[in-house]
Amino acid sequence: MSWLTDIARPEIRSLRAYEYAVWEPGLIRLHANELPWRAHGDSSLAGLNRYPEPHPYELTAALAGFYGVDPAMLLASRGSDEAIDLLIRAFCRASQDAVLICPPTFGMYAVAAQIQGAAVLQVPLQREAGYGFDPAALRAACEGAVKLVFLCSPNNPTGNRLDAVAVLELARELEGRALVVVDEAYVEFSAQPSLCSQLAERPGLVVLRTLSKAYGLAGARCGHPDVVALLRKVIQPYAVTQLTIEAVFRSLQPAALEEAHRHVATLTGERTRLAAALSQSSGVLRVWPSDANFLLVEFKDPQVALQRAHAAGLLVRDMRRALGLSQALRISVGSPPQNQRLLESLR
């Protein structure tokens, strides 16, 4: 066993995983108590009357090829939220262990930790540094109880990419003590590469990737094989549905990927146009630089901006409760007509 499993909850290390029905799709299935007929209207390839593969290995292999990692280093999950929950449940004992986050950031890290009964420690991002993180402060705060450090890059809701060199150095310095979990949900909209290529060099690094933002589908997490094997004990069998499996395979086809790349290019171009136009608005205090598919915008009167957008049939995210964002709204970059409607509503 490695230090990666040593720092996990002892109950999970000793857990005997659920023994699901044997998966041999070429044989007639009389061993899983399934109905032998399809439901009316079921047009799926495998039939929704049958359980999907307990842990979809073909899908895992396809996603591993797509992300450029070994299949043993990837676990397919139902989005990043499930991956966050799995990590905290596997590594954090209630009332004993802690996670470290850098607000303002994605709220599910704290929510999942609180559900598990883990403490949540905070080292805020530095507004004066464009919401960059302070590696020295993180190292100082990473005491013995901290098992997971969550970093979102590009960060939600600020949109900025964190310093990759500093992230990798932090992962190296925390080896043997804690995992550094980098959430790259928005990396496709950034010009910088993913940290997936660094996983072999940094065993304490975990990368969360998702197809939900740029491709409209499921999630995955990439990390050391020991961590993936540990989480396979915790994740529910049959977690990824048959329809999701089939949809992911369709989305990995060349034509679908080409279309997704066109959509990303359109959104990044619209992000530049929207940011420039908002910056010229008399009601806008600041538009923060973004490597994601949204903009963090500070308004003189955010309530009025919310009301004007709503009156135009548009919903934007109110971020005023987040640390240091009392004047801010988060605006997703839409299609060109949607963005134009937003700009007209805020004039």
WOSULHU-V10545 format. One record per pair of residues at least 12 apart in sequence whose ideal C-beta (glycine too) atoms are under 8 Angstrom apart, sorted by the first residue. I is the first residue (numbers start at 0). J is the second residue. Records with the same first field share a line. If there is no record, write none. Layout:
I->J  J
//
This chain:
0->12  225
1->202  223  225
2->174  175
3->178  202  203  223  225  226  229
4->225  226  229
6->90  146  175  176  177  178
7->89  90  229
8->88  89  90  91  92  96
11->88  89  229  232  233
12->229
14->232  233
16->231  232
17->236
19->53  236  237
20->50  53
22->52  53
24->45  52
28->49
31->49  50
33->48  49  50
34->48
35->48
36->48
43->241  242  245
44->241  245
45->241  245
46->241
47->241  242
49->241
50->237
51->237  239  240  241  244
52->237  244
53->236  237
54->75  231  234  236
55->75  239  244
56->70
58->75  239  244  247  248
59->73  74  75
61->247  248  251
62->75  219  247  251
65->251
66->193  195  208  219  221
67->195  196
68->195  198  221
69->224
71->224  227  228
72->198  221  222  223  224  227
73->219  220  221  227
74->219  220  222  227  230  231  234
75->217  218  219  239
76->217  218  219  220  234  238  239
77->217  218  238  239  243
78->209  211  217  218
79->107  182  184  207  209  211  218  220
80->107  111  218
81->218  234  238
82->207  218  219  220
83->107  108  111  149  180  182  207
84->111  114  115
85->220  230  233  234
86->147  178  180  205  220  230
87->111  112  115  117  147
88->115  233
89->229  230  232  233
90->146  147  178
91->112  115  116  117  146  147
92->116  117
93->115  116  117
94->116
95->144
96->117  118  144  145  146
97->112  117  118  119  120  142  144  145  146
98->112  117  118  119  120  145  146  147  148  149
99->120  121  122  137  140  141  145  147  148  149  177
100->119  120  121  122  149
101->121  122  123  124  132  137  149  150  151  154
102->121  123  124  321  322
103->123  124  130  154  156  157  318  321  322  323  324
104->124  149  151  154  155  156
105->149  151  154  155  182  184
108->149
117->146
118->144
120->140  145
122->136  137  140
123->322  323
124->154  157
126->323
129->159  287  288
130->154  157  159  287
131->159  161  162
132->150  161  162  165
134->165  168  169
137->169
138->169  172  173
141->173  176  177
143->176
145->176  177
146->177  178
147->177  178  180
148->169  173  177  178  179  180
149->180  182
150->166  179  180  181  182
151->181  182  184
152->166  181  182  183  186
153->183  185  186  188  189  289  290  291
154->291
155->182  184  185  291  293
156->293  295  316  318  321  324  327  329
157->287  295
158->185  287  288  289  290  291  293  294  295
159->287  288  289  290
160->189  191  290
161->181
163->191  194
166->179  181  194
167->194  197  200  201  204
170->201  203  204
171->201  203
173->203
174->201  202  203
175->203
177->203
178->203  204  205  222  226
179->201  203  204  205
180->205  206  207
181->194  204  205  206  207
182->207
183->195  206  207  208
184->207  208  209  211  212
185->212  290  291  292
186->208
187->212  213  263
188->212  213  263  266  267  270  290  291  292
189->290  291
190->290
191->290
193->206  208
194->206
195->208  221
198->221  222  223
202->223  225
203->223
204->222  223
205->220  221  222  223  226
206->220  221  222
207->219  220  221
208->220  221
210->247  250
212->292
213->259  262  263  292
214->250  255  259
215->250
216->243  246  247  250
217->239  243  246  247
265->334  335
266->292  332
269->332  333  334  335  338
270->289  292  294  332
272->338
273->294  330  332  338  341  342
274->286  288  289  294
276->342
277->294  296  330  342  345
280->345  346
282->298  299  300  303  304  345
283->296  297  298  299  345
284->297  298  299  326
285->297
292->331  332
293->329  330  331  332
294->329  330  332
295->318  324  327  328  329
296->327  328  329  330
297->324  326  327
298->326  327  328
299->326
301->317  319  326  327  328
304->328  345
305->317  328
307->344  345
308->341  344  345
310->344
311->340  341  343  344
312->340
313->337  340  341  344
315->328  329  330  331  341
316->328  329  330  331
//
